Amino acid sequence: MTYKEISKEFLDKANVTIGDTIKVTKEDISYEGILLDRSEDAKDAYIVIKLDSGYNVGVNIESATIELIEKGDQPKIGFEGDKIEK
């Protein structure tokens, strides 16, 4: 997982890992979706969620609460198709 410091601590306290379905609530708005990994150079205190609509949203976790909805598998990135002939 590339989450560091503040965001890693936030996720660890809720026992949440990449691939889990979560709900993050801030003040009067909440986001529900799958926790995604993020680039290593991204700012701390943000997490990335894939919404049901297919969009990805970055959420600042300051003053936020998190709820684990369902444990999931960490997504595998890569091509699993047929070999391409030259």
Residue pairs with C-beta under 8 A, 6 or more apart in sequence:
1 8
1 11
1 17
1 18
1 37
2 37
2 38
2 39
2 40
2 42
3 11
3 37
3 38
3 47
4 44
5 44
6 44
6 45
6 61
7 44
7 45
7 46
7 47
7 61
10 47
10 61
10 64
10 66
11 17
11 35
11 47
11 66
14 22
14 66
14 67
14 68
15 68
16 22
16 35
16 66
16 68
17 35
17 71
17 74
18 35
18 36
18 37
18 74
18 75
19 34
19 35
19 72
19 73
19 74
19 75
20 34
20 35
20 68
20 69
20 70
20 71
20 72
21 32
21 33
21 34
21 35
21 68
21 69
21 70
21 72
22 32
22 33
22 34
22 35
22 49
22 66
22 67
22 68
22 69
23 30
23 31
23 32
23 66
23 67
23 69
24 30
24 31
24 32
24 47
24 49
24 59
24 61
24 64
24 65
24 66
24 67
25 64
25 65
25 66
25 67
26 59
26 60
26 63
26 64
27 63
31 49
31 51
31 57
31 59
32 49
32 51
32 52
32 69
33 49
33 50
33 51
33 52
33 57
34 49
34 50
34 72
34 75
35 47
35 48
35 49
36 48
36 49
36 50
36 56
36 75
37 48
37 75
38 46
38 47
38 48
38 58
42 48
42 58
45 60
45 61
45 62
46 58
46 59
46 60
46 61
47 58
47 59
47 61
48 56
48 57
48 58
48 59
49 56
49 57
49 59
50 56
51 57
